[in-house]
């Protein structure tokens, strides 16, 4: 039996919390699994808390000089990574199919900028985005609302700009 590291416990807690946020666990199961994870002293005690909770794969979109664009009715993964050396990224979530309450978007844009368009009622946190000469503008609520989509954005845009905004109303 090997001792459980603090990092292993934190990772287990994160998996459990994401499963709850995604609706895969009910509140009682959340509480039970968190207690198991936080009181585990060895790996065999930790394993049952996360055994059936697989981590979602990261969907990676990339370009060297072109733009990465997703608009309209597209399926948004729980974890999305966008890499581009010189291009821009535009992720319009306003009409997308998003089967999760919480999604993570990682941006790595050396010289490009990014725009993320949120659906009505969604919130976003961009505190994990680092820039050198660029800037981050988030025009959405920062705290997750109950039962509403929350987008957590991280990454690096050394010379680019990140804009997170709500969808503009459509006129009919």
C-alpha positions in Angstrom: 0.0 0.0 0.0 1.4 3.4 -1.0 0.6 6.6 0.9 -1.7 9.1 -0.8 -0.1 12.3 -1.8 -1.8 15.6 -1.3 -1.8 16.0 -5.1 -3.6 12.7 -5.6 -6.2 13.7 -3.1 -6.7 17.1 -4.7 -7.0 15.4 -8.2 -9.6 13.0 -6.8 -11.6 15.8 -5.2 -11.5 17.7 -8.5 -12.8 14.6 -10.5 -15.6 14.2 -7.9 -16.6 17.8 -8.1 -16.6 17.8 -11.9 -18.7 14.7 -11.9 -21.2 16.4 -9.6 -21.2 19.6 -11.7 -21.9 17.5 -14.8 -24.9 15.9 -13.1 -23.3 12.4 -12.8 -23.5 12.4 -9.0 -26.3 13.4 -6.7 -25.6 15.4 -3.5 -25.5 12.4 -1.2 -23.0 10.6 -3.5 -20.9 13.8 -3.7 -20.7 14.0 0.1 -19.8 10.3 0.4 -17.1 10.3 -2.2 -15.5 13.6 -1.0 -15.3 12.1 2.5 -13.6 9.0 1.1 -11.1 11.1 -0.9 -10.3 13.5 1.9 -9.8 10.8 4.6 -7.9 8.3 2.5 -4.4 7.5 3.8 -3.4 5.0 1.1 -4.1 4.5 -2.6 -6.4 1.5 -2.0 -8.7 3.7 0.2 -8.7 6.5 -2.4 -9.4 4.3 -5.5 -13.1 3.5 -4.7 -13.9 7.3 -4.5 -13.0 7.8 -8.2 -12.9 4.3 -9.7 -15.9 4.9 -12.1 -15.2 8.6 -12.7 -13.1 8.8 -15.8 -11.6 12.0 -16.8 -12.9 13.4 -20.1 -10.4 13.7 -22.9 -9.2 17.1 -24.0 -10.4 18.0 -27.5 -7.6 19.9 -29.2 -8.1 22.4 -32.0 -5.0 24.0 -33.6 -3.7 26.1 -36.4 -0.3 27.8 -37.2 -1.5 30.8 -39.2 -5.2 30.2 -39.8 -8.2 30.9 -37.6 -10.0 28.4 -35.4 -13.7 29.1 -35.6 -16.7 27.2 -34.1 -20.1 28.7 -34.5 -23.7 27.5 -34.9 -24.9 24.1 -33.7 -21.7 22.3 -32.6 -21.0 19.9 -29.8 -18.9 21.5 -27.1 -16.6 19.1 -25.2 -16.2 19.4 -21.5 -12.5 20.2 -22.0 -11.3 22.1 -25.0 -7.8 23.3 -25.9 -7.1 25.8 -28.7 -3.5 26.3 -30.0 -2.5 28.8 -32.6 0.8 30.6 -33.4 -0.5 33.5 -35.4 -4.2 32.9 -35.9 -7.4 34.0 -34.0 -9.9 31.8 -32.2 -13.7 32.5 -32.2 -15.8 30.1 -30.1 -19.5 30.9 -30.3 -21.3 28.9 -27.6 -24.6 30.8 -28.0 -26.3 28.1 -30.2 -24.0 25.2 -29.5 -25.0 22.0 -27.8 -23.4 21.9 -24.4 -24.2 18.8 -22.3 -22.3 20.1 -19.3 -22.9 22.6 -16.5 -19.1 23.4 -16.4 -16.6 23.5 -19.3 -12.9 24.3 -19.4 -11.3 26.1 -22.3 -7.5 26.4 -22.5 -6.1 29.0 -24.9 -2.5 29.0 -26.2 -2.3 31.9 -28.8 1.1 33.4 -29.2 0.2 36.3 -31.4 -3.6 35.8 -31.9 -6.7 36.9 -30.1 -9.7 35.0 -29.0 -13.4 35.8 -28.7 -15.7 33.5 -26.7 -19.5 34.2 -27.0 -21.6 32.9 -24.2 -25.2 31.8 -24.3 -27.8 33.7 -22.2 -27.3 33.2 -18.4 -23.9 31.7 -18.7 -21.0 32.8 -16.5 -17.2 32.8 -17.1 -14.0 33.0 -15.2 -10.8 34.1 -17.0 -8.6 34.5 -14.0 -6.4 31.7 -15.3 -5.4 33.6 -18.5 -2.0 35.1 -18.6 -1.0 37.9 -21.0 2.1 40.1 -21.4 1.2 42.8 -23.9 -2.5 41.8 -24.4 -5.5 42.1 -22.3 -8.5 40.1 -21.0 -12.0 41.6 -21.2 -14.8 39.5 -19.6 -18.3 41.0 -19.9 -20.1 38.1 -18.1 -20.8 37.2 -14.6 -17.8 35.6 -12.9 -19.6 33.3 -10.4 -21.4 30.2 -11.5 -25.2 30.3 -11.3 -27.2 27.3 -10.1 -28.0 25.1 -13.1 -26.4 27.4 -15.6 -23.4 27.0 -17.8 -20.0 28.1 -16.3 -17.0 28.5 -18.6 -13.5 28.4 -17.0 -10.9 29.9 -19.3 -7.1 29.4 -18.8 -4.0 29.7 -20.9 -1.6 32.2 -22.4 -2.1 35.0 -24.9 1.3 36.8 -24.7 0.5 39.4 -27.4 -3.2 38.7 -27.9 -6.5 39.8 -26.5 -9.3 37.7 -25.0 -12.9 38.9 -25.1 -15.6 37.0 -23.4 -19.1 38.4 -24.0 -22.7 37.4 -24.1 -24.5 36.7 -27.3 -26.1 39.7 -29.0 -29.9 39.5 -29.2 -31.2 38.4 -32.5 -33.9 40.5 -34.2 -36.7 38.6 -35.9 
